[in-house]
């Protein structure tokens, strides 16, 4: 197992990513001042995103049904726990986009190569708790 996103498991035989890009930001509010630089105040964490990209070559490695399963999870719109194979817990993430580029086609139109990119956005746990309380 390379990583698990909710119940979906990234693995070499099914769907493996070749690149993981993790970006975090922090928010600072500014207030203009006369005759001086603007004053800044740290107001908390900003967005945290993860981009996973890789290649599926259906006759050799990977499974196109895995991309369909990820689309189904994205359609549910629920936050999913993200944990890598070494045990690092990243937190709750929502799938914001999936891009698939098909190339190198067989005679029947099936793609020999599919490059994919999966975009994830960290969802604030306190916001999830409030949303679950509203829907309960």
PyMOL commands that set and color helices and strands:
alter all, ss='L'
color gray80, all
select helices_A, chain A and resi 64-76+125-135
alter helices_A, ss='H'
color red, helices_A
select strands_A, chain A and resi 3-5+8-10+19-33+36-56+80-84+89-105+111-122
alter strands_A, ss='S'
color yellow, strands_A
deselect
rebuild
show_as cartoon
